Amino acid sequence: MNSRWLSRTFRRETAAVLLFLAPSVLGFAVFYIIPFVMGISQSLTNRTLNGSFIGLSNYSELLASGSFRKAAANTLLFTGVSVPLLIALSLSLAMLINKGPFFRQGLQTALILPLVVPVASVVLVWQIFFDWNGTLNAWLTHVGHSRVDWLQSNGSMVVLVVLYLWKNIGYNLILFLAGLRQIPRDYYETARIEGAGRWHQFTRITLVYLTPTLFFVVLISIINSFKVFRETYLLAGDYPYDRIYMLQHYMNNMFAALEIQKLTAAATLMVLCISVLVIVLLSVERRFRDVLD
C-alpha cells in the first residue's frame, strides 16, 4: 500500500513538474532549437527554397572567403585580448572592494552602473568621446597633439576593448565578490600566522577556493565577447573599419544580401567553436576539482 501511494505521488509530482516546464521548453524549442536545426540544414543546401544537398561546399567556400577569415581573426583577437583583461581587472577590483576600503560603496556603484544603462545610451556617450570632433580629440588638441579618427584606425580595436571592459566589469565584479565572501576568513588568518605572504595566500587560498566562480566568469566573459556586435554596429555601422569587422558583421551582411547559406554556415561554425571551447573549459574545471579533492 505504501509503495503504491509513493508511486502515485511520484507520478503526480512528475506530471506537475512537466506541466510547469512545458511553456519554457516549448518556447526554447520554437525560438532556438528548431531554427538552429533548420539553419544547419540550410547550410548544407545550394539555395533556400527547394535546394539540393551539396554537403560541405558552403563551408569550404566560406573558409576560402577573405571577408570571413578577416572577421574570424578579428573576433578571436578581440576575445583573446579583452577576456583576460576583463578577468584580471574585475578580480583585482573585487579583491580591493572585499577588503572594505572607505570608498567601497562609491566604487561598487560606479562599476555596476553600466549594467543598467541601455546599450544605445552607452554607445552615444562613447561616440561623443571618440568622435573626430569629440572630447578626446579636443583634449589632444589642447595639449598640442593632432586629432585621431579613432573609429577609422587600428585604435578602433582599443576603443572596442575598453567599451567591452567598461560594460561588463560590473557583472563579473558581482560574481567575484560573491565567491570571495564564501571563503572563510580563518584560512587567511591561519596562513598569516604561519608566515604566508600575500602572493602565497592569493595562489593557495583565493584562487583555489574561487575556482568554480572563476571558470564560470571566464565562460560568461567569452560568450559576452561574441555579443559585442551591438556596440560595434551602433558605433561604426554595418561596414566598419577592417580592424573591428567581426563575425556578426559578416553574418549580418550576408543576411542583408540574402546569402542564407553563407549566413547559416558561419553561424554553425561559430556555435561549434563556442561549444568546443565550453567543453574544454568544463573538462579542465572537472580535472582541477579532482586534483583538489
CORRA-V9857 format. One record per pair of residues at least 12 apart in sequence whose ideal C-beta (glycine too) atoms are under 10 Angstrom apart, sorted by the first residue. I is the first residue (numbers start at 1). J is the second residue. Records with the same first field share a line. If there is no record, write none. Layout:
# CORRA-V9857
I->J  J
This chain:
# CORRA-V9857
35->264
36->264  267  268  271
38->264
39->260  261  263  264  265  267  268  271
40->264  265  267  268  271  272
41->53  264
42->58  260  261  263  264  265  267  268
43->56  57  58  59  62  260  261  262  263  264  265  266  267  268  269
44->56  57  58  59  261  264  265  268
45->57  58  260  261  264
46->58  261
47->260  261
48->258  259  260  261  264
49->260
51->260  261
54->261
56->265
57->261  265
58->259  260  261  262  263  264  265  266  268
59->261  262  265  266  268  269
60->265
61->261  262  265
62->250  254  261  262  263  265  266  268  269
63->265  269
65->250  254  262  266
67->242  245  249  250  253  254  262
68->247  250  251  254  262  265  266  269
69->250
70->242  243  245  246  247  249  250
71->242  244  245  246  247  248  249  250  251  253  266  270
72->246  247  250  266  269  270  273
73->245  247
74->157  160  232  240  242  243  244  245  246  247  249  250
75->225  226  228  229  244  245  246  247  248  249  250  270  273
76->225  247  273
77->157  161  243  244
78->157  160  161  164  225  226  228  232  243  244  246  247
79->164  221  222  223  224  225  226  228  246  277
80->222  225
81->157  158  160  161  164  225
82->157  160  161  162  163  164  165  168  221  222  224  225  228
83->161  164  165  168  217  218  219  220  221  222  223  224  225
84->218  221
85->161  162  164  165  169  221
86->161  164  165  166  167  168  169  171  172  217  218  221  222  224  225
87->169  172  176  214  217  218  221
89->111  165  168  169  172  173
90->111  165  168  169  170  171  172  173  174  175  176  177  217  221
91->172  173  175  176  179  180  202  206  207  210  213  214  217
92->176
93->107  108  111  169  170  172  173  176  177
94->108  111  169  172  173  174  175  176  177  178  179  180  181  210  213  217
95->176  177  180  202  206  210
97->111  173  176  177  180
98->176  177  179  180  181  183  206
99->180
107->173
108->170  173  174  177
109->170
110->170
111->166  169  170  171  172  173  174
112->169  170  171  173  174
113->166  170
114->163  165  166  167  168  169  170  171
115->167  168  169  170  171  173  174
116->170
117->167
119->167  230  231  233  234
120->230  231  234
122->163  166  167  230  231  234  235
123->163  167  230  231  232  233  234  235  236
124->234  235
125->163  166
126->150  151  159  160  162  163  166  167  231  234  235
127->151  234  235  236
129->150  159  163
130->148  149  150  151  155  156  158  159  162  163  235
131->147  149  150  151
132->147  148  149  150  151  152
133->147
134->147  150  151
136->148  150  159
137->149  150
149->241
150->235  241
151->232  235  236  237  240  241  243  244
152->236  240  241  242  243  244
153->241  243
154->241  242  243  244
155->241  243
156->232  235  236  240  241  242  243  244  245
157->241  243  244
158->243  244
159->231  232  235  236  243  244
160->228  231  232  235  236  240  243  244  246
161->225  228  244
163->228  231  232  235
164->221  224  225  227  228  231  232
167->224  228  230  231
168->220  221  224  225  227  228
169->221
171->217  220  221  224
172->213  216  217  218  220  221  224
173->217
174->217
175->210  213  214  216  217  220  221
176->210  213  214  217
177->213
178->213
179->206  209  210  211  212  213  214  216  217
180->206  209  210  213
182->209  210  212  213
183->205  206  208  209  210
184->205  209
187->201  204  205  206  208  209
188->201  205  206
190->205
191->204  205
208->288  292
209->292
211->285  288  289  292
212->285  288  289
214->285  288
215->281  282  284  285  286  288  289
216->281  285
218->277  281  284  285
219->274  277  278  281  282  285
222->274  277  278  281
223->274  277  278
225->246
226->246  247  248  270  271  273  274
227->248
228->244  246  248
229->246  247  248  249  251  252
230->248
231->244
232->244  245  246  248  249
233->246  248  249  252
236->249
237->249
238->252  253  256
239->252  253
247->266  267  269  270  273
248->266  267  270
250->262  263  266  270
251->263  264  265  266  267  270
254->266  267
255->267
